[in-house]
Amino acid sequence: MNQIAAMRIFVKVAEYLNFTATAKELGVSTAVVTRNIAALEEHLHTRLINRTTRSVSLTAPGRTYWDACTQLLKQLDLIDEDIASATNQTTGALKVAVTASYAVTELPRLMAAYHLVEPNVSFEVSAFESMNSVTLSDFDVCFVAERRLRDSSLVCRSLEPFREVVAAAPEYLARSGVPLKPEQLERHDIVLTPNAPARFWEFRDRTDTRRVAVKPLVSTTTVAAAKAAVIAGLGIARLPVSLIRDELDSGQIRPLLDHFPLNDDNRTVWMVYSGQRLMPAAVRSFIDFVASHYRTFTAEAAA
């Protein structure tokens, strides 16, 4: 017997003095009400309710028990409300897993903006290059850049599209020349990012797709390392525009082959989290903040 559940049923029977009305109010069968009252009476070794085919009434012990149950259940409800109120406060530490390039571009700005709104929330950030190395227990919220996500056990919300560009430092181009056609990359040193094809890059023009063999001089395990290698003049790489926006604006890195976009240059930044119905208030608050931020950003960009 679940004594607390049985007590709640008993209190309702005492209020209605009707088993059928109690069952309807609680959304259970009359048999469930009857069994719980019988179990309580057996547990207490006393009759709580007088019931005949015509009427239901409380015994003297039943009235005493009703008063005690009413007070006890009220205290339990107050405890539940206090705990719920405490857990709904936007406090605590958020575990955020994030793809390495996003960790050094958009995420710091997001956290700074959120911190102004919710100063009592802290962050534990871990960066990764491949979603395969991350498990659900590693994060409350995850940001990943992929063309598509396949894990249906998680909620995957698209935030914004982004693209990759082929780029190099002016120092490298002054030394090795500027490629004007995709085929000319075959004679250049390549800095390879973790997710880039290692042997062939494909470009598109107005009429066709061009497949070009590439020769990696440097292979990196992080996009940030590839960016640093490009800035140092080691070669040409395909990099996310969001990662090198400041360097493109300053001229520290130059985009190449503007008329020949990469064939698979479009990706999406996704926010990924568990689909559980109940989650800490800080997690829900941050998810809502990020979604609102990107809706506003998209609306402003379209204006």
Buried (B, 14 or more C-beta within 10 A) or exposed (E): EEEEEBBBBBBBBBEBBBBEBBBBBBEBEBEBBBBBBBBBBEEEEBBBBEBEEEEBEBBEBBEEBBEEBBEEBEEEEEEEEEEEEEBEBBBBEBBBBBBBBBBBBBBEEBBEEBEEEBEEBEBEBBBBBEBEEBEBEBBBBBBBBBEEBEEEEBBBBEBBEBBBBBBBBEEBBEEBEBBEEBBBBEEBBBBBBBBBBEEEBBBBEEEEEBBBEBEBBBBBEBBBBBBEBBBEBBBBBBBBBBBBEEBBEEEBBBEBBEEBBBEBBEBBBBBBBBEEEEBBBBBBBBBEBBEEBBEEEEEEEEE
